[in-house]
Amino acid sequence: MEVISDYLDTLWMQQGVSENTLASYRQDLKKFFLWTTSQNLRLSELESHHLETFLGAMKADGLSVRSAARLLSCLRSFFAYTLNKGLIAEDPTLSVAMPKMGRYLPHSISEESIEKLLDAPDASDVIGLRDKAMLELLYASGLRVSELIAISLSHINLNQGVVRVMGKGAKERLVPIGEEAEYWMQQYIKDARSELIKNDQTTLCFLSKRGRQMTRQTFWHRIKQYTLIAGIDQNVSPHTLRHAFASHLLNHGADLRVVQLLLGHSDLSTTQIYTHVAEYRLQQLHATHHPRA
């Protein structure tokens, strides 16, 4: 529908949302309008009970509570736009309650497992050296995987030991990377990147075998391989390393607001979930090792 394209264009221009968010919203809205078409409903005819029926049907198909909340958030934003444009007389989402979600604790792994994972790539190999540098940088900086694969050489200042990151909402931040990640980044840029580059015009730092930008899916599969090599009996993804970065910083006494800045969270409440991870870890340690636990 044309209105979906217009809405997404407005989101991109006015709010600077990422391509991944736009793709998710586009998929959600297409799914919703396929359902309205099957019900012979027009945009101007939609009421709150229609949306509740739609969400109920999605949940019956296996939609999680968290995904249902994201879907409703998308619909609220869309209907606010259509109301502002005069395409509807009333917003049908106003009386639809947001699904209740329990506290979500991010999945993290121990520092010992992280060490095993970081040691898994064969740094004597071009691809292994690239992957080693990516893993070290990811754990040292807490970047999102989309931020990691988009890094250009001009974003990296190894003399200062920082990376300039373009995060969500086109917000820039400087992130320190530490000596270990700095060393492996230097080795990769000096010894491996030149072997991967096929187009001298590209400024991207991390390249695929074909000299193109690494994809999130490719890097996810690489991590899966290294998880097996390291003998880690956990589900590990690029986001797991971001969670580990935050959790391990707090475990070692980092200030919550510093972690917020490093992660690129606009709201401190988003970062506060990691304090619960740290508290849960302390409770586990106490229960395991205290003689009267």
N, C-alpha and C positions, 0 to 999 in steps of 0.2 A: 504494500500500500504506500502511496505517496506520502501520506501523513507520517508514517514511520521514518522514512528517509529525511523528511523535513525536521522531525523531532531530533533525530540523531545528529544531523548537521548542526542544529542549534546547540546541542550538548557539547559537541566538539569545539565549536567556535566560542561559545560563551563560558564554558566551564573547563575546557581543556582536558576532558576525560581521555583516558588511554584507549588505544585501539582494542585492547583485550576487553575493556569494559563495554565499549561500543558493540563489539561482536556478541558479548553475552546479552546485552539489552536487545539487540536485533533478533537474536535467537528466541528470547523469551517473548517478545512482542509478536513474532511470526507464529509461534506456538499458540499464543492467546487468540490471535485473529483467525487462525485455522479453526479453533474451537468455536468462535462466534459465528463463523460461516456455517459450520455444521449445525448450529442451533438457529440459523436464519435470523441472527440479531445484527442490527446496525449499531454503529458507534453511538449515535444519539439516543438509542433505546436502552443502553446498558444501565442497570441498577446494581445496587450492592449485592442483592441476592444472586445475581448472575455471576459476579466475581467469586462469591463464596462457593457457588456450585462448581465453577471452574477450578478453584484451588482444591476443593474436595476431590475432584476427578484426578487432578495431578497427584495428590497424596495417595489416592488409591492405586495409581500406577507406580508408586514407589518413591515419589518425591520426598526428600528429607525435610525436616522442620527448617533447617538452615537454608536450604534451597528455596523453600516456600516463602520464607521471609525475604530473601533476595528478590524473588519474583514479584511479591507484593510491593516491595520498595520500587522496583522498576515501573510497575503499573501506576503507582501513586505519582511518580515523576511524570510519566507520560500523560496521565489525565489532568494533572495540573497545567501542563503545556496546552492540551487541547481546550481546556476551559479558558485559559488566557487568550487563545486564538478565536474563541467564540464558536468552536465546533460542537460543543456540548453545553447544556444549560446548567447541569449540576455535576459535581465530581462524585462518581459512585464509590470511590475508594475510602471516603471520609469515615464511613461507619463500619468499615471492615477492620476487625482487630488483627494486629500483628501476631503471628504465631509465637507462643511462649517457648523460649529456648533455655535449656539448662546451661550452667556455666561450662564453657568450652576451654579445656586445658590443652594448649598446643603440644603436639607430640615432639619430644626431644630425645636426644641420646646422650650417653655419658661422655665425659672428656676422654676416657680410655678408648671408647668406640670411635670417637672422632679421630684420634691419633691413628688408629688402625686404618680408617678410611682414607685419610690423607697420605698414608704410606703405601696404599695399594697400587697407584699408577706406576708404570715403569718409566722413570724420568729419562732413561737413556734412549727412549723412542720418541719420535716427533709428536705423535698423537698423545702418548703418555705424558710428555712434558707439558703439552697444552692443557691436558686434563688436570695435571698436578697444580699448575698455576691457577686454573679456574677454581678448583676446590679450595686451595689455600686462600685465594682472594674472597671467595664466598663466605668462608667461615670467619675470616679476619674482619670482614666489613659488614656482614649481615644484609647484603644486597638482596633484592628480589631477583629471581632468575631473569626476568624480562630486562632488568637494569643491567645485569651482568653481561648478557649477550649483546647489548647495545653499546657497550663502552667502546669509544674510539681512542686511538693513541693520544690524541690531544686532550683527552679527559684525565690522563694519567701523569702525575708528577712524582717520579720515583725519587728525585732529590729531596723532596719534602715529605715523601711517604704518604701521599693522599691521592684519592680518586674523586673526581667531580662527577656527580650522579644526577641525572634528570629523572626524578621520581614521578609519582602520581600527581595529576593536576599540573604538570609541567613545572614542578617545584624543584629547584636545584639545591643540592647540599654537598658539602665536602666531607669525605669520610676517611679517617686515618686507616692504614692497612697493616702497620706493624712490620718488623724486620723480616720475619719468615716469608710472608706473602710478597714483600718487596723483593726479596732475593729470587724467588721462583718466577716472579713476573719478569725480572731482568733476564733470567736464563731463557725463558720462553721467547721473549721479544728478540733476543740476540741470536738464539740457536734454532728455534723452531718455526717462528712465524714466517720467516723468509722462505722456508721449505713449503709452506702451505699457500702462500699468496700466489694467485694466478692473475690478478688484476691490480696493477700498480696504482690505480686510482683509489682503491678502497683504503679508508682510514680505520676500519673496524679492527679491534684488537684481536678478538678470538675468531678464528676461521675454521671452517669445515675442511674435510679432505679435498673438496672441490674449490676451495678458496672463497667460499661464500660465507654469509653470516651463519653462525651456529643457531639451530632452532632449540626451543625449550624442550621439545620432545627428544631430540638427539641427546642433549645433555642429561635429561632424565634417564634415558637408557644407559648412558655411560655410568651414571651413579649406581644404577642397579647392578651393573657388572662388577664395579669395585666393591659394592656391598657384599657380593658373593665371594670375591677374592679375599676380602678382609675377614670373612667368617662372621659377619654381623647378622644375628638372627632377629632383625627388625626391618620394618618397612621404612626405607630411607628415600627421601626425595630432596630436590634442591631447597624446598621450603623448610625441610627438617634442619638444614644447616643454618638457616636464618633464625629459626627458633632456638637452636643450640647456642648461637652467637649471643642472643639476648639473655637466655637463661644462665649461661656460664658467666657472663659479665656480672649479673646480679648476684650470683653465688659467690663471686669474688669481691663483692662490696661496691659495685658501680652504682652511681646515683641514677634513679629512675628517669629523671629528666634528660640526663646525658644519653641514656639508651633510647629514649624517645627521639631525640635529635638524630642519632646515628641510624635508626631504622627509618626515619622519614615519616613518622606518624604525626598527623596534624593535631590529634586529640590524645591527651595523656591517658585517658581511660582505655584506649586501645592497647597501650603499652602495659597498663597495670595488671593485665592477665598474667604477665610473666612473674609478678611478685607471688602469685598463687602457685605457680610452678615451683618457685624456689621454696616456698613454705611447705608445699607437699613433699619436696625432696628432703627437707629437714625432718619432717615427721617420719618419713621412711627410715632415714638414718638413725633417728632416735629409737624407733621401734625395733630396729635390727640390732643395734649395738649397746643400748643402755641395759644394764643388768636388771633393772626393775620396770622395764617397759612392758 
